[in-house]
Amino acid sequence: MESLLVKEYRAGIMECAHHGHICIVNDQGEIKASAGDPNFVTFTRSAAKPLQAISAIRGGIASHYGLSEKEIAIMTASHLAEPNHVEVLKSIMKKTGLSESELVCAPSYPLNEESKEEVLRHNGSRQRLYHNCSGKHLGVLAYCKMKGYPLEGYAEPEHPVQQEIIETVSMMCGLEPQQVGLGTDGCGFPVFALPLSAMATAYAKLACPERIEDKATKEAVITITQAMNRYPEMVGGTGRIDSLILQDTNIVAKGGFKGVYCFGLKKERLGIAFKVLDGSEEEWGWIVEAILSQIGYSNRDLIEQIREAFTHDIYNDAGKKVGLAETVFQLKS
């Protein structure tokens, strides 16, 4: 049974209700708290990106190409194609010898409005590099090039690089590869259908890599998560909840399209995953704040920062306050 997560009011009348599911597991993968169905199956979307980066980093692309931590971080990103993002993406292409034409993700405009306006102002066009998943694609292509895998078809499920990614994702989730459902993501990559409990388990391992038995995988996870924490602006961008909470080095976090969000807490040794069933993302900040508050998270300053950045007040286009949002779920042990 789904849980009511958020209500939105306008003029004191409830206008929207957002239902969904939340799962919290410990570092053993045991469910410790939930709202709704903790085993609800949904697609990971971009929340899988830190997991999808493991194969390439484990394989040695960072040392092979001399990649920086910024360049590693953007491989996990749903970036907004702000100038700092584009600069880092171009640096990856220069170091790896890859070209934009080799990416299968569609040509796009930047998701950041100011960056998009700047492109249009200079009569620029859509580019594959502006696609929010381009960092992930460059990382996987670089790995293919290093390994001698064919670049053509690198996004197809049967390609050896994708087979390696599927095996790694399933291991991180505590599942067998055949238990991972597959679809096609918006960028052309395979996307994984998983129970929220499995996603939360993977994020518990990202937060607590000592739980990973394979040494090379453990070291890759440490490299990836350190890069995400040191350069959180690379993972999302201006106004993104990922980039805000990754400033807390105790947190590893990444959201995905259609309302899925995952994060892990290092000291608390917890993995958390939730899904907003209507697929919207504007509730993420409110839900993350409520989860952290309900579990008694020690970084109160971060919770206040989330409240300020993702205010519960609702404003119209002219900046006038017209309503209020409230989280209404209660986590159950």
C-alpha positions, 0 to 999 in steps of 0.5 A: 500500500502506497503512503501519502508523502506530501500535501500541497495547499493553495488558499487553504485548500488541498490542491495536490497530494503526492503518494509514494514509498520509502525504504531505509536499510542498514548496512546489512541490507535489513529494512529498518524503517519504511513508509508504504511498500519498502520493496516497491519495484521501480526504475533506478533512472539516474540514481544508478549513475554512481553504480554505473561508474564503478566498472570504469573506475575499477578498471583503471580509467582514472590513472590511464587517462589522468582523470581529475576528481571533477571528471570522475564526479561528473561521470555520476552526474545529471548535470545542467550543462552550466559552464563549469560542467561543459569545461570538465566534459570537454577536458574528458574528451581531450584526455580520452580522444573521444568525440561528441559524435560518439555519444548516443544521448540525444543533442540537447540544450542545457537544463540550466536556464541561464546557460540555455539562454547564453547558447541561444543568444549566440545562435548555438544549437543543441549538443550531445555534450549538453545532455545531462547524462553525457558524463556517464556516457563519456566515462563508459566510452573511455572504459570501452576504448581502454579495454579495446571493446567496440565503441559502437553499440556501447549502450546496448544491454548485450555489449560487454561493458553493459554486461559488466555494469549489470553484474556490478549493479546486481552485486551492489544491490545484493541480487543476482543479475537475472533478478535485475529488470531491464528497460531503456533509459531516456539517454539510451542506456539500460535502466534497472528495475529494482525493489527500493530495498535493493536500491537502498542496499546499494547506497548503504554500500556506497556509504559503507564500502567496507561492506564490499567484499571485492577489494577493487570494487571497494576502492572504486566506490571510495574513489567515486564517492570522495569525488562526489563529496569534494565536487558536489556541484559537478553531480547536479548543479545550481539549485539541485538537492544532490549538490546541496546535501553532498556538501555534507561528507557523511552523505552519498546521494543521487536522484533520478528522473520520474521521482526516484531518489537515493542516499546513504549515510556513512556514520549511521550506516544506512541506505535510503531510497524513495519513489514519488509515484507521480514522477515529480521531483519538486518534493525531493527536498521536502522528503529528504528533510523530513527523513533526516529529521525523523531519524534524528540526523545530527547535522541540524545545519544541513536540515536548515539549509534544505529548509531554506533552499526548498521552502515549504512556501509556494509562490506564484510566477510573480513571487507572491506566496500563494500556498504551502506544502507539508510532508505528512508521512511517518516512518515506521520501524 
